[in-house]
């Protein structure tokens, strides 16, 4: 199954994300964001972190999840490539993430993402699959 696809959006970057389950959808959203930010083929799994995020609904949970990961990238200089949702419901999740510190000699940064937005944010279930749309502010 396709994890995500880029969508046209004026001055920003949008993605449609796909998953068989809600945890897979959130994992694929995180992968997509970091795949936009950097060439993940150069990122190794040297650092493992467990993070917990909550929200008032699944849409806010998705924005908070991606924003927390973006914070770790921007403030802690981390790049992540694997995301495992350990426990999740519509308002909270706990995940294990794998990556490493940014190394400018090895890592290629492709795009700087400023923020995860609520603009056109959707999470819908279609038959037995999930789809979400997220727009990133560049």
ZIHU-V859058 format. One record per pair of residues at least 12 apart in sequence whose ideal C-beta (glycine too) atoms are under 10 Angstrom apart, sorted by the first residue. I is the first residue (numbers start at 1). GAP is how many residues later the second one is. D is the distance in whole Angstrom. If there is no record, write none. Layout:
i={I,I}
gap={GAP,GAP}
d={D,D}
This chain:
i={1,1,1,1,1,1,2,2,2,2,3,3,3,3,3,3,3,3,3,3,3,3,4,4,4,4,4,4,4,4,4,4,4,4,4,4,4,5,5,5,6,6,6,7,7,7,7,9,9,9,9,9,9,9,11,11,12,12,12,12,12,12,12,12,12,12,13,13,13,13,13,13,13,13,13,13,14,14,14,14,14,14,14,15,15,15,15,15,15,15,15,15,15,15,16,16,16,16,16,16,17,17,17,17,17,17,17,17,17,17,17,17,18,18,18,18,18,18,19,19,19,19,20,20,20,21,21,21,21,21,22,22,22,22,22,22,22,22,22,22,22,22,23,23,23,23,23,23,23,23,23,24,24,24,24,25,25,25,25,25,25,25,25,25,25,26,26,26,26,26,26,26,26,26,26,26,26,26,26,27,27,27,27,27,27,27,27,27,28,28,28,29,29,29,29,29,29,29,29,29,29,30,30,30,30,30,30,30,30,30,30,30,30,30,31,31,31,31,32,32,32,32,33,33,33,33,33,33,33,33,33,33,33,33,33,34,34,34,34,34,34,34,34,34,34,34,34,34,35,35,35,36,36,36,36,36,36,37,37,37,37,37,37,37,37,37,37,37,37,37,37,37,38,38,38,38,38,38,38,38,38,38,38,39,39,39,39,39,39,40,40,40,40,40,40,40,40,41,41,42,42,42,42,42,42,42,43,43,43,43,43,43,43,43,43,43,43,43,44,44,44,44,44,44,44,44,45,45,45,45,45,45,45,46,46,46,46,46,47,47,47,47,47,47,47,47,47,47,48,48,48,48,48,48,48,49,49,49,49,49,49,49,49,49,49,50,50,50,50,50,50,51,51,51,51,51,51,51,51,51,51,52,52,52,52,52,52,52,53,53,53,53,53,53,53,53,53,53,53,54,54,54,54,54,55,55,55,55,56,56,57,57,57,58,58,58,58,58,58,58,58,59,59,59,59,59,59,59,60,60,60,60,61,61,61,61,61,61,61,62,62,62,62,62,62,62,62,63,63,63,63,63,63,64,64,64,64,65,65,65,65,65,65,66,66,66,66,66,66,67,67,67,68,68,68,69,69,69,69,69,70,70,70,70,70,72,72,73,73,73,73,73,74,74,74,74,76,76,77,77,77,77,77,77,78,78,78,78,78,79,79,79,79,79,79,79,79,80,80,80,80,81,81,81,81,82,82,82,82,83,83,83,83,83,84,84,84,85,90,111,111,112,112,113,113,113,114,114,114,115,115,115,115,116,116,116,116,117,117,117,117,118,118,119,119,119,119,119,120,120,120,121,121,121,122}
gap={17,18,19,23,27,128,14,15,16,26,12,14,15,16,21,22,24,25,26,28,29,32,12,13,14,15,21,24,25,27,28,29,31,32,127,128,130,12,13,27,26,29,30,113,126,127,128,108,110,111,124,126,127,129,126,127,101,102,103,105,107,108,123,124,125,126,19,20,23,98,100,121,122,123,124,125,103,105,106,119,120,121,122,13,14,17,18,20,21,117,118,119,120,121,16,106,115,116,117,118,12,13,14,15,16,45,106,113,114,115,116,117,14,108,111,112,113,114,110,111,112,113,108,109,110,64,67,107,108,109,36,39,40,63,66,67,68,71,101,103,108,110,60,61,62,63,64,65,70,72,107,59,61,105,106,33,37,60,63,98,100,104,105,106,107,27,32,35,36,39,40,57,59,62,67,69,97,104,106,38,55,56,57,58,61,66,68,70,55,102,104,33,34,36,37,40,54,87,94,103,105,32,35,36,38,39,40,50,51,52,53,55,65,67,49,50,51,52,34,100,102,104,32,33,34,36,37,40,47,50,78,80,83,101,103,32,35,36,39,44,45,46,47,48,49,63,65,79,46,75,76,74,75,76,77,100,102,32,33,36,37,42,43,65,70,71,72,73,74,75,76,99,35,41,42,43,61,64,69,70,71,72,73,40,67,68,69,70,71,39,40,41,42,59,67,68,70,40,67,37,39,58,61,64,65,66,35,36,37,38,39,55,56,57,59,60,63,64,35,37,54,55,56,59,62,63,35,36,37,52,53,54,55,52,53,54,55,57,25,29,31,32,33,50,51,52,53,54,32,34,36,48,49,50,51,20,23,27,29,31,46,47,48,49,50,34,36,44,45,46,47,14,17,18,21,32,42,43,44,45,46,16,34,35,40,41,42,43,12,13,14,15,16,35,38,39,40,41,42,35,37,38,39,40,35,36,37,38,34,35,33,34,66,30,31,32,33,35,65,72,74,31,59,62,63,64,73,75,30,31,58,61,27,28,29,30,31,32,62,31,54,56,59,60,61,70,72,52,53,54,55,58,71,27,28,29,52,18,20,23,28,30,51,47,49,50,51,68,70,48,49,50,27,29,48,14,26,28,30,47,43,44,45,46,66,25,27,26,29,36,39,40,38,39,40,41,25,26,23,24,25,26,27,30,19,21,22,23,24,20,21,22,23,24,27,28,30,17,18,19,20,16,17,18,19,14,15,16,17,12,13,14,15,16,12,13,14,12,33,25,27,24,26,23,24,25,22,23,24,20,21,22,23,18,19,20,21,17,18,19,20,16,17,14,15,16,17,18,13,14,15,12,13,14,12}
d={6,8,7,9,9,8,9,9,6,9,9,7,6,8,9,10,9,4,9,6,6,8,6,5,7,9,10,6,7,7,4,9,8,9,10,9,9,9,8,9,9,10,8,9,7,10,9,10,9,8,10,6,9,10,9,7,9,9,10,7,8,10,5,6,6,6,10,9,6,7,7,9,7,5,9,6,9,9,7,7,7,5,7,9,8,5,8,9,7,8,7,6,8,8,9,9,6,7,5,8,5,9,9,6,9,9,9,8,7,5,8,7,10,9,7,7,6,8,7,5,8,8,7,6,7,9,9,9,9,7,7,9,10,8,6,9,8,9,8,9,6,9,9,8,4,9,9,5,8,9,10,10,8,9,8,9,8,9,10,7,10,9,4,8,6,9,9,8,6,6,9,8,6,7,7,8,9,9,8,10,8,4,7,6,10,10,8,9,8,9,9,6,10,7,6,9,9,9,10,6,6,10,7,7,10,6,10,7,9,9,4,9,8,7,9,7,8,6,9,10,8,10,10,6,10,7,7,9,9,10,10,7,8,8,7,10,7,9,8,10,6,6,6,10,9,10,8,9,8,9,10,7,5,10,7,7,9,10,8,7,10,7,10,10,10,10,7,7,6,7,6,9,9,5,10,9,10,8,6,6,5,6,8,9,10,7,4,8,7,8,9,5,9,9,9,10,10,9,9,9,9,10,9,5,5,7,10,5,7,5,9,9,6,6,9,9,9,7,9,8,9,8,5,9,9,10,9,7,6,10,4,7,7,8,8,4,8,10,10,10,7,9,8,9,7,6,5,7,10,9,10,6,7,5,9,10,8,9,8,8,9,7,5,8,8,10,8,7,7,5,8,8,6,8,8,10,9,7,6,8,6,9,9,9,7,7,5,8,5,9,9,5,9,10,10,7,6,8,8,10,6,4,8,10,9,6,8,9,9,7,6,7,9,9,9,5,8,10,5,10,9,10,8,5,8,6,9,10,10,8,8,9,8,9,7,6,7,6,9,9,8,10,7,10,6,6,7,9,5,8,6,7,8,10,10,9,9,9,9,10,6,8,9,9,9,4,10,7,8,7,5,10,9,10,10,8,9,7,10,9,6,9,7,6,9,8,9,9,8,10,10,8,9,9,9,10,8,9,10,6,4,9,10,10,9,6,7,6,7,5,6,8,6,9,10,6,9,5,6,3,8,9,7,5,9,8,7,4,7,6,8,5,8,9,5,7,8,10,10,8,7,10,7,5,7,6,8,5,6,10,7,4,9,6,8,6,8,8,5,7,5,9,8,10,9,5,10,8,6,8,6,7,6,7,9}
